[in-house]
Amino acid sequence: MIGGRLGRLFPKNRLLNFTVPFFVLVIGGSFGMTYFSKIRYEHRGQKTLTPEEAQDFGVKMKKPKEVNLENQFQRLQEMDIDTWENKRGPRPWEPDNPTNLELQERAKAKLSQ
């Protein structure tokens, strides 16, 4: 873009045709990259949540010994994955849908607890 315009203005000057667009990209790119490098340093000091802090937020965490690859594989093998039924999810525009009513009752029961 810049090189093409400069090339038409100064057809014999190779310095303007090649080096000026190069330096514009290099210097402009360095300003653009400051945004991405800033994100890297902003998130460096963040700490992880402890299970006690997670419970304060309402997240129930399992102990690390309870969740491992062998337990998950065993649970997956116990499931019956060969016989399943495709169920259509509730649509917001269908208020009398029995599934939608059931979900609303569950939400009310959960809020009342």
Summary of the structure (lengths in Angstrom):
residues: 113
radius of gyration: 30.1
end to end distance: 64.6
largest distance: 81.1
contacts: 187
relative contact order: 0.04
helix: 60%
strand: 0%
